[in-house]
Amino acid sequence: MCAVDPCDPTTIIPANLAETAAKFADTKPDDLYMLMGQTAEQHFFENAATGICRFMPELASKKYRELISDVLRRDKLPLRQGIQPLLGASALIEPSLVPALTNIAIECSGNEAARGLNKQDAPFVQHYATEAVLPHLDGNEQFALFQKCANTGIARRSVEMLKAAEDGVIEREWRRIESGGDTTKLCNALLFVAYSNTSLPSAFRESLPQLVCHSDWLIRAHALAAVARTEDSGLVQIVVDSDWSASALHSRREALEEHAGSRVLAAACRMRMIEPNAALQRMALSSYGLIARCGAEGVAAVAAAVAGALQRVLNLNYAPNLVAIEEREVRDSDLLPPVLSSRIPDERLRNSFEPMTDEESEKAWDAWQDAAWTSYFAFDSKLSDADARLALDHLSQDCVEAIVLADPVAAETWLEWIRAAGPTQQRLIAHFWQQLVMGFTHVRKDAKPLLALAHHKPLTKVVRSYHGISVFTWLLWRSADLLDVSQICFDRLNLAQSDTEIAYEVYAAESAEQGRALDDYIAQQLAIGEPVNLCRALTVAGFRDECPQSLRLLGQYAGATGMVGEAREAAWQAYQRNRWTRHWFELMLRAPFKEDFWRHSRLFLKIADARYQMWPLSSVAANSFGRFFVTLHAELNDRLEKWSRLRRDKLYGQKRPWWLH
């Protein structure tokens, strides 16, 4: 296939690539991405593509453009399968093909049977087609696309790609859209102005009182988001004077409206249009951190509200198993509410849907996922009825720490309540408990509450990024400069039973800027000197971001043999791949042409792991990176999941001992 590793920037074109290139050039696009399973032709194409992209980029671009053209003429299952690689190759879509891709997005939005698709696949194709085409459209064209869509199923990633329309474009269309009676067009117009930095139409102020009490929750959500974006005092006052309140919403499915409306009320509080207590009564609990930013009065009001919320949770006596649900941490600055997703828990992965056909596996996954979400939303409904949303609605860590700083006595009282509660209640409040003890640790440099923390897992897995490190892990490492906390962190590394677990601890330390703590841990392991300790030190070094200490240590053990030698080789490969990943990432950042961005992205995607999330985005990033990096998210998520899966069954780079399973 390719006699050298094409992801290694130092390699040169191998002699055997000519034969592979000839076969690659002969590959027919209608043999690729047609079925649920992988054909021999597709297997070859995907494996050969990395080397071809590196050493023969013109051929790679030509073949992918042939594939794109072919996919746009497909229907039924071949379209569904082909649209997925098309998203990651969006940078190669030629201007002449943009209308065809736009039409696919529009057709699939209006008819579940469009192009022979079924009701599950049509929305899937719509989302992929929309995300693939948006980087090629200016703001005016994006607005026109949204107006032609026959549903409101515009995905979150699409929102991140929006550009402002020219002044006057929305103004000219607003009255027609508002009075036309088409709620889909109105909803999509509001979404566009809310998230694209487009100027609001002058008639929006007149329309707002009706929009915030509209029967369609998405229309309310987008109208409120538009107000939150502009923070226009007149518009904010209209919302304050309305009877809008998050307490009237009873479903997590309306989180977008809760989030947007709460942001408006927080802006009103900053502008002194509403008192903190009055604002909190109408806001989502997860947005309380915005009021905590409104001075001492705001923090005191939030503390009182949280005390009541905590007591209501501690009165519950049922804690379901929601370990399959993963959610992003709450951040006060986010324009959108935290992402919810589902994943198979680690303990079930080794028994997951094997041996099944691809179709059977997909059906089993769908059924398992439906059951997980049914359980989640049923419990969310019970919490709403009991006004005990703190079990699932989380505060930002900044909010918790503001309370600990301003009123440590109140926070200590809460800890006493939690410690006196039963195990079910402690599990219900486990994430908040973790936040609270880590607030004491970070703000007051007091680790005693942490040492009394019971080892209950939160109901859901709260992470810093999609399938990333848990918030609690990051919070621990952030305070690793305290002796008691560093010992807990070191114990977690010592007890980690797979390379995945070790890697996540190292990533948490690196992203919390605690490289010095990792240096201390490695020094401890080297001082003990036993082979197992040397293996763990080398593995930690291999999972670090670039640093001279790791390079020195891995070089020092280059000649090691046996168990230590195998661990060093695995660690060296992990360390080198990260260096290569950064090389291709930096070339993507600076790529002057979209074809160059795409070519470098193929090499980046082949080897990237979660460490790339720690790298700052340069302020001089080229236009191609800004336009197209977001189109890589699906493949990036797959790559991160693949690394996690591969490393889950290994320890020190070798297969885990049977007795650890």
Helices and strands as residue ranges (DSSP letters): H 17-26, G 29-31, H 40-55, H 57-71, H 76-88, G 90-92, G 95-97, H 98-110, G 114-116, H 121-133, G 134-136, H 139-148, H 156-159, H 169-179, H 183-195, H 204-211, H 217-230, H 233-241, G 246-248, G 252-254, H 255-270, H 276-281, G 285-287, H 288-292, H 295-314, E 325-328, E 340-342, H 346-349, H 358-385, G 389-391, H 397-406, H 408-420, H 423-428, H 430-443, H 448-451, E 461-463, H 471-478, H 483-495, H 499-511, H 515-528, H 531-542, H 548-556, H 562-590, H 594-607, G 610-614, H 623-628, G 629-632, H 633-648, E 650-651, E 654-655, G 658-660
